[in-house]
Amino acid sequence: MNKKQVLWGLLFAVGLFLAASYSIDNRGFHSGIYGIIGCGLILSSYAGLNWKKLQNKDQHTRRILLVLSCILALIVVLDIAEIVLS
């Protein structure tokens, strides 16, 4: 196994652990800064693991990365809206 693959795998595991900080309570679904950082780490680890495919402009990999980026942007916007409205 390549050292880069191990590094990206560990980055994904840390991101998954941090993304688990999302909580659901009586006010609804919300996250803190750790959830956003976790999602960013998951996104960057996916990009790192599939870097060769991204350089070759593989449409499937680029589409998945775009969808994950949009979900992360939506989470950030909803967190900002929660802070402003509360």
Secondary structure by P-SEA (a helix, b strand, c coil): ccaaaaaaaaaaaaaaaaacccccccccccccaaaaaaaaaaaaaaaaaaaaaaaaccaaaaaaaaaaaaaaaaaaaaaaaaaaac
